[in-house]
Amino acid sequence: MPHTVTKYQPTPNPNALKCFVVPPVGDRPRSFRKPEEGAADPTAAAIFAIPGISSLLLSGDWLTVNKSPEADWAPIKKGLERALAQLA
């Protein structure tokens, strides 16, 4: 089901960003510390396909993405919105 990002919330970590989404991304928390761990999860795989994403936490109506220090947030946010909107 397609998802929409409703809000971004910064975290104390400059390389982490909390994203609120509708509808929820699942009914249980899922954490992936590297892309290989998320390969079997369609939502995680779509997000890890975005360049710069290093780890991911999915939990209900929010998710937290971590990026590599050299990556910029602007293209990651656009990629997140596009990837989440295309989920079936």
OpenMM code with the backbone's topology and positions (N, CA, C; nanometers):
from openmm import Vec3, app, unit

residues = "MET PRO HIS THR VAL THR LYS TYR GLN PRO THR PRO ASN PRO ASN ALA LEU LYS CYS PHE VAL VAL PRO PRO VAL GLY ASP ARG PRO ARG SER PHE ARG LYS PRO GLU GLU GLY ALA ALA ASP PRO THR ALA ALA ALA ILE PHE ALA ILE PRO GLY ILE SER SER LEU LEU LEU SER GLY ASP TRP LEU THR VAL ASN LYS SER PRO GLU ALA ASP TRP ALA PRO ILE LYS LYS GLY LEU GLU ARG ALA LEU ALA GLN LEU ALA".split()
positions = [
    Vec3(0.0843, -0.1171, 0.0000),
    Vec3(0.0000, 0.0000, 0.0000),
    Vec3(0.0897, 0.1247, 0.0000),
    Vec3(0.0629, 0.2204, -0.0851),
    Vec3(0.1440, 0.3430, -0.0894),
    Vec3(0.1377, 0.4181, 0.0439),
    Vec3(0.2475, 0.4827, 0.0765),
    Vec3(0.2571, 0.5598, 0.2001),
    Vec3(0.2916, 0.7045, 0.1665),
    Vec3(0.2513, 0.7955, 0.2543),
    Vec3(0.2820, 0.9369, 0.2399),
    Vec3(0.3558, 0.9842, 0.3634),
    Vec3(0.4650, 1.0564, 0.3431),
    Vec3(0.5359, 1.1177, 0.4549),
    Vec3(0.4572, 1.2422, 0.4951),
    Vec3(0.4165, 1.2484, 0.6225),
    Vec3(0.3394, 1.3636, 0.6701),
    Vec3(0.4262, 1.4664, 0.7416),
    Vec3(0.5402, 1.4212, 0.7951),
    Vec3(0.6261, 1.5129, 0.8695),
    Vec3(0.7636, 1.4520, 0.8876),
    Vec3(0.8651, 1.5377, 0.8860),
    Vec3(1.0016, 1.4977, 0.9200),
    Vec3(1.0354, 1.5601, 1.0545),
    Vec3(1.1044, 1.4837, 1.1388),
    Vec3(1.1449, 1.5350, 1.2695),
    Vec3(1.2938, 1.5087, 1.2884),
    Vec3(1.3721, 1.6139, 1.3095),
    Vec3(1.5146, 1.5925, 1.3343),
    Vec3(1.5360, 1.5171, 1.4658),
    Vec3(1.6489, 1.4550, 1.4785),
    Vec3(1.6868, 1.3850, 1.6010),
    Vec3(1.8169, 1.4479, 1.6515),
    Vec3(1.8585, 1.4137, 1.7721),
    Vec3(1.9872, 1.4662, 1.8201),
    Vec3(2.1058, 1.4227, 1.7328),
    Vec3(2.0897, 1.3121, 1.6629),
    Vec3(2.1938, 1.2634, 1.5717),
    Vec3(2.1745, 1.3311, 1.4358),
    Vec3(2.2713, 1.4099, 1.3875),
    Vec3(2.2534, 1.4783, 1.2593),
    Vec3(2.2432, 1.3826, 1.1398),
    Vec3(2.2784, 1.2565, 1.1596),
    Vec3(2.2701, 1.1580, 1.0518),
    Vec3(2.1466, 1.0688, 1.0629),
    Vec3(2.0524, 1.1070, 1.1489),
    Vec3(1.9274, 1.0317, 1.1656),
    Vec3(1.8089, 1.1268, 1.1528),
    Vec3(1.7027, 1.0779, 1.0906),
    Vec3(1.5828, 1.1583, 1.0695),
    Vec3(1.4606, 1.0701, 1.0925),
    Vec3(1.3669, 1.1200, 1.1743),
    Vec3(1.2420, 1.0476, 1.1993),
    Vec3(1.1384, 1.0978, 1.0995),
    Vec3(1.0664, 1.0052, 1.0373),
    Vec3(0.9660, 1.0381, 0.9359),
    Vec3(0.8326, 0.9774, 0.9788),
    Vec3(0.7300, 1.0601, 0.9830),
    Vec3(0.5954, 1.0118, 1.0140),
    Vec3(0.5240, 0.9821, 0.8829),
    Vec3(0.4551, 0.8671, 0.8774),
    Vec3(0.3920, 0.8230, 0.7533),
    Vec3(0.2486, 0.7761, 0.7768),
    Vec3(0.1683, 0.7860, 0.6723),
    Vec3(0.0341, 0.7264, 0.6701),
    Vec3(0.0216, 0.6488, 0.5401),
    Vec3(-0.0428, 0.5362, 0.5422),
    Vec3(-0.0795, 0.4553, 0.6580),
    Vec3(0.0459, 0.3994, 0.7264),
    Vec3(0.0304, 0.3322, 0.8414),
    Vec3(0.1452, 0.2755, 0.9117),
    Vec3(0.2262, 0.1793, 0.8234),
    Vec3(0.3550, 0.1701, 0.8537),
    Vec3(0.4447, 0.0838, 0.7762),
    Vec3(0.4499, -0.0589, 0.8299),
    Vec3(0.3645, -0.0900, 0.9228),
    Vec3(0.3580, -0.2266, 0.9750),
    Vec3(0.3005, -0.2289, 1.1147),
    Vec3(0.2780, -0.3497, 1.1642),
    Vec3(0.2178, -0.3641, 1.2961),
    Vec3(0.3193, -0.4043, 1.4030),
    Vec3(0.4459, -0.4185, 1.3628),
    Vec3(0.5504, -0.4520, 1.4596),
    Vec3(0.6791, -0.3779, 1.4207),
    Vec3(0.7599, -0.3387, 1.5188),
    Vec3(0.8865, -0.2714, 1.4875),
    Vec3(0.9835, -0.3658, 1.4157),
    Vec3(1.0577, -0.3093, 1.3215),
    Vec3(1.1598, -0.3837, 1.2482),
    Vec3(1.2816, -0.2942, 1.2343),
    Vec3(1.3975, -0.3488, 1.2669),
    Vec3(1.5212, -0.2730, 1.2613),
    Vec3(1.6198, -0.3415, 1.1681),
    Vec3(1.6841, -0.2625, 1.0846),
    Vec3(1.7809, -0.3144, 0.9885),
    Vec3(1.9072, -0.2295, 0.9987),
    Vec3(2.0171, -0.2894, 1.0431),
    Vec3(2.1413, -0.2146, 1.0616),
    Vec3(2.2231, -0.2005, 0.9348),
    Vec3(2.1880, -0.2780, 0.8330),
    Vec3(2.2563, -0.2674, 0.7035),
    Vec3(2.1622, -0.3157, 0.5944),
    Vec3(2.1865, -0.2725, 0.4711),
    Vec3(2.0940, -0.3064, 0.3612),
    Vec3(2.0662, -0.4555, 0.3451),
    Vec3(2.1662, -0.5397, 0.3640),
    Vec3(2.1462, -0.6840, 0.3446),
    Vec3(2.0386, -0.7387, 0.4386),
    Vec3(2.0289, -0.6818, 0.5577),
    Vec3(1.9293, -0.7295, 0.6544),
    Vec3(1.7863, -0.6983, 0.6106),
    Vec3(1.7682, -0.5962, 0.5277),
    Vec3(1.6350, -0.5572, 0.4840),
    Vec3(1.5949, -0.6103, 0.3482),
    Vec3(1.6775, -0.6937, 0.2879),
    Vec3(1.6523, -0.7407, 0.1514),
    Vec3(1.5186, -0.8135, 0.1356),
    Vec3(1.4744, -0.8873, 0.2374),
    Vec3(1.3501, -0.9645, 0.2270),
    Vec3(1.2265, -0.8831, 0.2647),
    Vec3(1.2454, -0.7618, 0.3136),
    Vec3(1.1339, -0.6758, 0.3542),
    Vec3(1.1107, -0.5728, 0.2438),
    Vec3(0.9958, -0.5742, 0.1757),
    Vec3(0.9747, -0.4834, 0.0620),
    Vec3(0.9915, -0.3351, 0.0956),
    Vec3(0.9430, -0.2937, 0.2128),
    Vec3(0.9554, -0.1527, 0.2503),
    Vec3(1.1015, -0.1176, 0.2755),
    Vec3(1.1707, -0.2002, 0.3508),
    Vec3(1.3124, -0.1751, 0.3791),
    Vec3(1.3947, -0.1777, 0.2510),
    Vec3(1.3688, -0.2746, 0.1641),
    Vec3(1.4449, -0.2841, 0.0394),
    Vec3(1.4261, -0.1588, -0.0455),
    Vec3(1.3038, -0.1062, -0.0517),
    Vec3(1.2775, 0.0151, -0.1293),
    Vec3(1.3521, 0.1346, -0.0710),
    Vec3(1.3583, 0.1430, 0.0608),
    Vec3(1.4267, 0.2553, 0.1251),
    Vec3(1.5777, 0.2408, 0.1120),
    Vec3(1.6300, 0.1211, 0.1299),
    Vec3(1.7743, 0.1002, 0.1159),
    Vec3(1.8226, 0.1221, -0.0273),
    Vec3(1.7333, 0.1212, -0.1237),
    Vec3(1.7725, 0.1494, -0.2620),
    Vec3(1.8079, 0.2976, -0.2809),
    Vec3(1.7740, 0.3813, -0.1846),
    Vec3(1.8056, 0.5241, -0.1904),
    Vec3(1.9525, 0.5422, -0.1526),
    Vec3(2.0323, 0.6034, -0.2373),
    Vec3(2.1741, 0.6229, -0.2045),
    Vec3(2.1921, 0.7031, -0.0757),
    Vec3(2.2814, 0.6563, 0.0087),
    Vec3(2.3148, 0.7268, 0.1314),
    Vec3(2.2520, 0.6691, 0.2564),
    Vec3(2.1484, 0.5841, 0.2437),
    Vec3(2.0829, 0.5253, 0.3612),
    Vec3(2.1730, 0.4151, 0.4173),
    Vec3(2.1984, 0.4209, 0.5485),
    Vec3(2.2867, 0.3214, 0.6089),
    Vec3(2.2146, 0.2264, 0.7043),
    Vec3(2.1077, 0.2713, 0.7712),
    Vec3(2.0293, 0.1831, 0.8577),
    Vec3(1.8878, 0.2388, 0.8698),
    Vec3(1.7990, 0.1560, 0.9263),
    Vec3(1.6572, 0.1884, 0.9208),
    Vec3(1.5828, 0.1221, 1.0355),
    Vec3(1.4881, 0.1968, 1.0929),
    Vec3(1.3964, 0.1435, 1.1938),
    Vec3(1.2550, 0.1767, 1.1486),
    Vec3(1.1707, 0.0755, 1.1338),
    Vec3(1.0303, 0.0925, 1.0951),
    Vec3(0.9442, 0.0584, 1.2157),
    Vec3(0.8487, 0.1453, 1.2485),
    Vec3(0.7644, 0.1186, 1.3645),
    Vec3(0.6309, 0.1914, 1.3519),
    Vec3(0.5277, 0.1199, 1.3127),
    Vec3(0.3935, 0.1783, 1.3054),
    Vec3(0.3858, 0.2964, 1.2111),
    Vec3(0.3503, 0.4135, 1.2660),
    Vec3(0.3303, 0.5308, 1.1803),
    Vec3(0.4552, 0.6177, 1.1668),
    Vec3(0.5704, 0.5637, 1.1998),
    Vec3(0.6953, 0.6379, 1.1810),
    Vec3(0.8091, 0.5443, 1.1446),
    Vec3(0.9122, 0.6029, 1.0899),
    Vec3(1.0351, 0.5313, 1.0617),
    Vec3(1.1508, 0.6270, 1.0851),
    Vec3(1.2643, 0.5715, 1.1197),
    Vec3(1.3857, 0.6512, 1.1350),
    Vec3(1.4891, 0.5979, 1.0380),
    Vec3(1.5419, 0.6886, 0.9574),
    Vec3(1.6476, 0.6518, 0.8637),
    Vec3(1.7773, 0.7146, 0.9117),
    Vec3(1.8847, 0.6404, 0.8946),
    Vec3(2.0188, 0.6900, 0.9210),
    Vec3(2.0918, 0.6966, 0.7883),
    Vec3(2.1690, 0.8026, 0.7707),
    Vec3(2.2429, 0.8206, 0.6462),
    Vec3(2.3914, 0.8182, 0.6750),
    Vec3(2.4686, 0.7957, 0.5711),
    Vec3(2.6132, 0.8065, 0.5842),
    Vec3(2.6468, 0.9547, 0.6030),
    Vec3(2.7544, 0.9856, 0.6753),
    Vec3(2.7860, 1.1253, 0.7061),
    Vec3(2.8020, 1.2159, 0.5838),
    Vec3(2.8475, 1.1628, 0.4734),
    Vec3(2.8699, 1.2462, 0.3546),
    Vec3(2.7438, 1.2684, 0.2705),
    Vec3(2.6365, 1.1968, 0.2995),
    Vec3(2.5121, 1.2092, 0.2221),
    Vec3(2.4339, 1.3334, 0.2648),
    Vec3(2.3582, 1.3903, 0.1715),
    Vec3(2.2742, 1.5073, 0.1980),
    Vec3(2.1295, 1.4644, 0.2205),
    Vec3(2.0601, 1.5367, 0.3083),
    Vec3(1.9216, 1.5019, 0.3392),
    Vec3(1.8243, 1.5318, 0.2252),
    Vec3(1.8453, 1.6372, 0.1486),
    Vec3(1.7468, 1.6754, 0.0454),
    Vec3(1.7179, 1.5614, -0.0526),
    Vec3(1.8193, 1.4998, -0.1158),
    Vec3(1.7868, 1.3901, -0.2081),
    Vec3(1.7343, 1.2657, -0.1367),
    Vec3(1.7750, 1.2455, -0.0131),
    Vec3(1.7239, 1.1303, 0.0617),
    Vec3(1.5752, 1.1495, 0.0901),
    Vec3(1.5348, 1.2693, 0.1311),
    Vec3(1.3924, 1.2958, 0.1561),
    Vec3(1.3098, 1.2754, 0.0290),
    Vec3(1.3571, 1.3262, -0.0830),
    Vec3(1.2850, 1.3072, -0.2100),
    Vec3(1.2763, 1.1599, -0.2443),
    Vec3(1.3855, 1.0876, -0.2251),
    Vec3(1.3867, 0.9444, -0.2522),
    Vec3(1.2911, 0.8687, -0.1622),
    Vec3(1.2859, 0.9059, -0.0345),
    Vec3(1.1925, 0.8424, 0.0591),
    Vec3(1.0488, 0.8626, 0.0160),
    Vec3(1.0146, 0.9856, -0.0162),
    Vec3(0.8774, 1.0149, -0.0578),
    Vec3(0.8395, 0.9363, -0.1828),
    Vec3(0.9309, 0.9294, -0.2780),
    Vec3(0.9058, 0.8560, -0.4022),
    Vec3(0.8945, 0.7068, -0.3761),
    Vec3(0.9892, 0.6505, -0.2994),
    Vec3(0.9889, 0.5064, -0.2723),
    Vec3(0.8641, 0.4642, -0.1951),
    Vec3(0.8289, 0.5397, -0.0933),
    Vec3(0.7110, 0.5040, -0.0117),
    Vec3(0.5817, 0.5177, -0.0923),
    Vec3(0.5748, 0.6148, -0.1801),
    Vec3(0.4540, 0.6335, -0.2617),
    Vec3(0.4350, 0.5211, -0.3632),
    Vec3(0.5433, 0.4521, -0.3990),
    Vec3(0.5365, 0.3480, -0.5013),
    Vec3(0.5173, 0.2083, -0.4451),
    Vec3(0.5157, 0.1957, -0.3124),
    Vec3(0.4965, 0.0622, -0.2539),
    Vec3(0.3579, 0.0100, -0.2850),
    Vec3(0.3501, -0.1165, -0.3185),
    Vec3(0.2201, -0.1771, -0.3521),
    Vec3(0.1719, -0.2648, -0.2388),
] * unit.nanometer
topology = app.Topology()
chain = topology.addChain("A")
for resn in residues:
    res = topology.addResidue(resn, chain)
    for name in ("N", "CA", "C"):
        topology.addAtom(name, app.Element.getBySymbol(name[0]), res)
